[in-house]
Amino acid sequence: MENKKSYTDLVKAYAMTQIKNEKFMAEIYAEMILNELLLTKRKERIVKKIDLALDRKDKKAFLLLTDELMDIEKQFGT
């Protein structure tokens, strides 16, 4: 005997699939936003440390921090 689904069952299954897809996309979008916020805060902290290194005329710290900032910008294309 074949397992035939009614039109209603097919529509319900499709709707559930759409809901799962929408939840999945919402999770991905939320993760992207969180990652962007974390990256932005990390860059802000580095820039503040660079400014402090400049104020203190700490060349070694300045060079290390600017290298770190450039690596982040290369990695994330910002």
Distance bins in CASP14 RR format, pairs under 12 A and 6 or more apart:
PFRMAT RR
TARGET T0000
AUTHOR 0000-0000-0000
RMODE 2
METHOD distances of the structure
MODEL  1
3 9 0 0 0 0 0 1 0 0 0 0 0
4 10 0 0 0 0 1 0 0 0 0 0 0
5 11 0 0 0 0 1 0 0 0 0 0 0
5 12 0 0 0 0 1 0 0 0 0 0 0
5 13 1 0 0 1 0 0 0 0 0 0 0
5 14 0 0 0 0 0 1 0 0 0 0 0
6 12 0 0 0 0 1 0 0 0 0 0 0
6 13 0 0 0 0 0 1 0 0 0 0 0
7 13 0 0 0 0 0 1 0 0 0 0 0
7 14 0 0 0 0 0 1 0 0 0 0 0
8 14 0 0 0 0 0 1 0 0 0 0 0
8 15 0 0 0 0 0 1 0 0 0 0 0
9 15 0 0 0 0 0 1 0 0 0 0 0
9 16 0 0 0 0 0 1 0 0 0 0 0
10 16 0 0 0 0 0 1 0 0 0 0 0
10 17 0 0 0 0 0 1 0 0 0 0 0
11 17 0 0 0 0 0 1 0 0 0 0 0
11 18 0 0 0 0 0 1 0 0 0 0 0
12 18 0 0 0 0 0 1 0 0 0 0 0
12 19 0 0 0 0 0 1 0 0 0 0 0
13 19 0 0 0 0 0 1 0 0 0 0 0
13 20 0 0 0 0 0 1 0 0 0 0 0
14 20 0 0 0 0 0 1 0 0 0 0 0
14 21 0 0 0 0 0 1 0 0 0 0 0
15 21 0 0 0 0 0 1 0 0 0 0 0
15 22 0 0 0 0 0 1 0 0 0 0 0
16 22 0 0 0 0 0 1 0 0 0 0 0
16 23 0 0 0 0 0 1 0 0 0 0 0
17 23 0 0 0 0 0 1 0 0 0 0 0
17 24 0 0 0 0 0 1 0 0 0 0 0
18 24 0 0 0 0 0 1 0 0 0 0 0
18 25 0 0 0 0 0 1 0 0 0 0 0
19 25 0 0 0 0 0 1 0 0 0 0 0
19 26 0 0 0 0 0 1 0 0 0 0 0
20 26 0 0 0 0 0 1 0 0 0 0 0
20 27 0 0 0 0 0 1 0 0 0 0 0
21 27 0 0 0 0 0 1 0 0 0 0 0
21 28 0 0 0 0 0 1 0 0 0 0 0
22 28 0 0 0 0 0 1 0 0 0 0 0
22 29 0 0 0 0 0 1 0 0 0 0 0
23 29 0 0 0 0 0 1 0 0 0 0 0
23 30 0 0 0 0 0 1 0 0 0 0 0
24 30 0 0 0 0 0 1 0 0 0 0 0
24 31 0 0 0 0 0 1 0 0 0 0 0
25 31 0 0 0 0 0 1 0 0 0 0 0
25 32 0 0 0 0 0 1 0 0 0 0 0
26 32 0 0 0 0 0 1 0 0 0 0 0
26 33 0 0 0 0 0 1 0 0 0 0 0
27 33 0 0 0 0 0 1 0 0 0 0 0
27 34 0 0 0 0 0 1 0 0 0 0 0
28 34 0 0 0 0 0 1 0 0 0 0 0
28 35 0 0 0 0 0 1 0 0 0 0 0
29 35 0 0 0 0 0 1 0 0 0 0 0
29 36 0 0 0 0 0 1 0 0 0 0 0
30 36 0 0 0 0 0 1 0 0 0 0 0
30 37 0 0 0 0 0 1 0 0 0 0 0
31 37 0 0 0 0 0 1 0 0 0 0 0
31 38 0 0 0 0 0 1 0 0 0 0 0
32 38 0 0 0 0 0 1 0 0 0 0 0
32 39 0 0 0 0 0 1 0 0 0 0 0
32 76 0 0 0 0 0 1 0 0 0 0 0
33 39 0 0 0 0 0 1 0 0 0 0 0
33 40 0 0 0 0 0 1 0 0 0 0 0
34 40 0 0 0 0 0 1 0 0 0 0 0
34 41 0 0 0 0 0 1 0 0 0 0 0
35 41 0 0 0 0 0 1 0 0 0 0 0
35 42 0 0 0 0 0 1 0 0 0 0 0
35 76 0 0 0 0 1 0 0 0 0 0 0
35 78 0 0 0 0 0 1 0 0 0 0 0
36 42 0 0 0 0 0 1 0 0 0 0 0
36 43 0 0 0 0 0 1 0 0 0 0 0
36 76 0 0 0 0 1 0 0 0 0 0 0
36 77 0 0 0 0 0 1 0 0 0 0 0
36 78 0 0 0 0 1 0 0 0 0 0 0
37 43 0 0 0 0 0 1 0 0 0 0 0
37 44 0 0 0 0 0 1 0 0 0 0 0
38 44 0 0 0 0 0 1 0 0 0 0 0
38 45 0 0 0 0 0 1 0 0 0 0 0
38 72 0 0 0 0 0 1 0 0 0 0 0
38 76 0 0 0 0 0 1 0 0 0 0 0
39 45 0 0 0 0 0 1 0 0 0 0 0
39 46 0 0 0 0 0 1 0 0 0 0 0
39 69 0 0 0 0 0 1 0 0 0 0 0
39 72 1 0 0 1 0 0 0 0 0 0 0
39 73 0 0 0 0 1 0 0 0 0 0 0
39 75 0 0 0 0 1 0 0 0 0 0 0
39 76 1 0 0 1 0 0 0 0 0 0 0
39 77 0 0 0 0 0 1 0 0 0 0 0
39 78 1 0 0 1 0 0 0 0 0 0 0
40 46 0 0 0 0 0 1 0 0 0 0 0
40 47 0 0 0 0 0 1 0 0 0 0 0
40 72 0 0 0 0 0 1 0 0 0 0 0
40 76 0 0 0 0 0 1 0 0 0 0 0
40 78 0 0 0 0 1 0 0 0 0 0 0
41 47 0 0 0 0 0 1 0 0 0 0 0
41 48 0 0 0 0 0 1 0 0 0 0 0
41 72 0 0 0 0 0 1 0 0 0 0 0
42 48 0 0 0 0 0 1 0 0 0 0 0
42 49 0 0 0 0 0 1 0 0 0 0 0
42 65 0 0 0 0 0 1 0 0 0 0 0
42 68 0 0 0 0 1 0 0 0 0 0 0
42 69 0 0 0 0 1 0 0 0 0 0 0
42 71 0 0 0 0 0 1 0 0 0 0 0
42 72 1 0 0 1 0 0 0 0 0 0 0
42 73 0 0 0 0 0 1 0 0 0 0 0
42 75 0 0 0 0 0 1 0 0 0 0 0
42 76 0 0 0 0 1 0 0 0 0 0 0
42 78 0 0 0 0 0 1 0 0 0 0 0
43 49 0 0 0 0 0 1 0 0 0 0 0
43 50 0 0 0 0 0 1 0 0 0 0 0
43 65 0 0 0 0 0 1 0 0 0 0 0
43 66 0 0 0 0 0 1 0 0 0 0 0
43 68 0 0 0 0 1 0 0 0 0 0 0
43 69 1 0 0 1 0 0 0 0 0 0 0
43 70 0 0 0 0 0 1 0 0 0 0 0
43 71 0 0 0 0 0 1 0 0 0 0 0
43 72 1 0 0 1 0 0 0 0 0 0 0
43 73 0 0 0 0 1 0 0 0 0 0 0
43 75 0 0 0 0 0 1 0 0 0 0 0
43 76 0 0 0 0 1 0 0 0 0 0 0
43 77 0 0 0 0 0 1 0 0 0 0 0
43 78 1 0 0 1 0 0 0 0 0 0 0
44 50 0 0 0 0 0 1 0 0 0 0 0
44 51 0 0 0 0 0 1 0 0 0 0 0
44 69 0 0 0 0 0 1 0 0 0 0 0
44 72 0 0 0 0 0 1 0 0 0 0 0
45 51 0 0 0 0 0 1 0 0 0 0 0
45 52 0 0 0 0 0 1 0 0 0 0 0
45 65 0 0 0 0 1 0 0 0 0 0 0
45 68 0 0 0 0 0 1 0 0 0 0 0
45 69 0 0 0 0 0 1 0 0 0 0 0
45 72 0 0 0 0 0 1 0 0 0 0 0
46 52 0 0 0 0 0 1 0 0 0 0 0
46 53 0 0 0 0 0 1 0 0 0 0 0
46 61 0 0 0 0 0 1 0 0 0 0 0
46 62 0 0 0 0 0 1 0 0 0 0 0
46 64 0 0 0 0 1 0 0 0 0 0 0
46 65 1 0 1 0 0 0 0 0 0 0 0
46 66 0 0 0 0 1 0 0 0 0 0 0
46 67 0 0 0 0 0 1 0 0 0 0 0
46 68 1 0 1 0 0 0 0 0 0 0 0
46 69 1 0 1 0 0 0 0 0 0 0 0
46 70 0 0 0 0 0 1 0 0 0 0 0
46 71 0 0 0 0 0 1 0 0 0 0 0
46 72 1 0 0 1 0 0 0 0 0 0 0
46 73 0 0 0 0 0 1 0 0 0 0 0
47 53 0 0 0 0 0 1 0 0 0 0 0
47 54 0 0 0 0 0 1 0 0 0 0 0
47 62 0 0 0 0 0 1 0 0 0 0 0
47 65 0 0 0 0 1 0 0 0 0 0 0
47 66 0 0 0 0 1 0 0 0 0 0 0
47 68 0 0 0 0 0 1 0 0 0 0 0
47 69 1 0 0 1 0 0 0 0 0 0 0
47 72 0 0 0 0 0 1 0 0 0 0 0
47 73 0 0 0 0 0 1 0 0 0 0 0
48 54 0 0 0 0 0 1 0 0 0 0 0
48 55 0 0 0 0 0 1 0 0 0 0 0
48 65 0 0 0 0 1 0 0 0 0 0 0
48 69 0 0 0 0 0 1 0 0 0 0 0
49 55 0 0 0 0 0 1 0 0 0 0 0
49 56 0 0 0 0 0 1 0 0 0 0 0
49 58 0 0 0 0 1 0 0 0 0 0 0
49 61 1 0 0 1 0 0 0 0 0 0 0
49 62 0 0 0 0 1 0 0 0 0 0 0
49 64 0 0 0 0 1 0 0 0 0 0 0
49 65 1 0 1 0 0 0 0 0 0 0 0
49 66 0 0 0 0 0 1 0 0 0 0 0
49 68 0 0 0 0 1 0 0 0 0 0 0
49 69 0 0 0 0 1 0 0 0 0 0 0
50 56 0 0 0 0 0 1 0 0 0 0 0
50 58 0 0 0 0 1 0 0 0 0 0 0
50 59 0 0 0 0 0 1 0 0 0 0 0
50 61 0 0 0 0 1 0 0 0 0 0 0
50 62 1 0 0 1 0 0 0 0 0 0 0
50 63 0 0 0 0 1 0 0 0 0 0 0
50 64 0 0 0 0 1 0 0 0 0 0 0
50 65 1 0 1 0 0 0 0 0 0 0 0
50 66 1 0 0 1 0 0 0 0 0 0 0
50 67 0 0 0 0 0 1 0 0 0 0 0
50 68 0 0 0 0 1 0 0 0 0 0 0
50 69 1 0 0 1 0 0 0 0 0 0 0
50 70 0 0 0 0 0 1 0 0 0 0 0
51 58 0 0 0 0 0 1 0 0 0 0 0
51 61 0 0 0 0 0 1 0 0 0 0 0
51 62 0 0 0 0 1 0 0 0 0 0 0
51 65 0 0 0 0 1 0 0 0 0 0 0
51 66 0 0 0 0 0 1 0 0 0 0 0
51 69 0 0 0 0 0 1 0 0 0 0 0
52 58 1 0 0 1 0 0 0 0 0 0 0
52 61 1 0 0 1 0 0 0 0 0 0 0
52 62 0 0 0 0 1 0 0 0 0 0 0
52 65 0 0 0 0 1 0 0 0 0 0 0
53 59 1 0 0 1 0 0 0 0 0 0 0
53 60 0 0 0 0 1 0 0 0 0 0 0
53 61 1 1 0 0 0 0 0 0 0 0 0
53 62 1 0 1 0 0 0 0 0 0 0 0
53 63 0 0 0 0 1 0 0 0 0 0 0
53 64 0 0 0 0 1 0 0 0 0 0 0
53 65 1 0 0 1 0 0 0 0 0 0 0
53 66 0 0 0 0 1 0 0 0 0 0 0
53 68 0 0 0 0 0 1 0 0 0 0 0
53 69 0 0 0 0 0 1 0 0 0 0 0
54 61 0 0 0 0 1 0 0 0 0 0 0
54 62 1 0 0 1 0 0 0 0 0 0 0
54 63 0 0 0 0 0 1 0 0 0 0 0
54 65 0 0 0 0 1 0 0 0 0 0 0
54 66 0 0 0 0 0 1 0 0 0 0 0
55 61 0 0 0 0 0 1 0 0 0 0 0
55 62 0 0 0 0 0 1 0 0 0 0 0
56 62 0 0 0 0 1 0 0 0 0 0 0
56 65 0 0 0 0 0 1 0 0 0 0 0
58 64 0 0 0 0 1 0 0 0 0 0 0
58 65 0 0 0 0 1 0 0 0 0 0 0
58 66 0 0 0 0 0 1 0 0 0 0 0
59 65 0 0 0 0 0 1 0 0 0 0 0
59 66 0 0 0 0 0 1 0 0 0 0 0
60 66 0 0 0 0 0 1 0 0 0 0 0
60 67 0 0 0 0 0 1 0 0 0 0 0
61 67 0 0 0 0 0 1 0 0 0 0 0
61 68 0 0 0 0 0 1 0 0 0 0 0
62 68 0 0 0 0 0 1 0 0 0 0 0
62 69 0 0 0 0 0 1 0 0 0 0 0
63 69 0 0 0 0 0 1 0 0 0 0 0
63 70 0 0 0 0 0 1 0 0 0 0 0
64 70 0 0 0 0 0 1 0 0 0 0 0
64 71 0 0 0 0 0 1 0 0 0 0 0
65 71 0 0 0 0 0 1 0 0 0 0 0
65 72 0 0 0 0 0 1 0 0 0 0 0
66 72 0 0 0 0 0 1 0 0 0 0 0
66 73 0 0 0 0 0 1 0 0 0 0 0
67 73 0 0 0 0 0 1 0 0 0 0 0
67 74 0 0 0 0 0 1 0 0 0 0 0
68 74 0 0 0 0 0 1 0 0 0 0 0
68 75 0 0 0 0 0 1 0 0 0 0 0
69 75 0 0 0 0 0 1 0 0 0 0 0
69 76 0 0 0 0 0 1 0 0 0 0 0
69 78 0 0 0 0 1 0 0 0 0 0 0
70 76 0 0 0 0 0 1 0 0 0 0 0
70 77 0 0 0 0 0 1 0 0 0 0 0
70 78 0 0 0 0 0 1 0 0 0 0 0
71 77 0 0 0 0 0 1 0 0 0 0 0
71 78 0 0 0 0 0 1 0 0 0 0 0
72 78 1 0 0 1 0 0 0 0 0 0 0
END
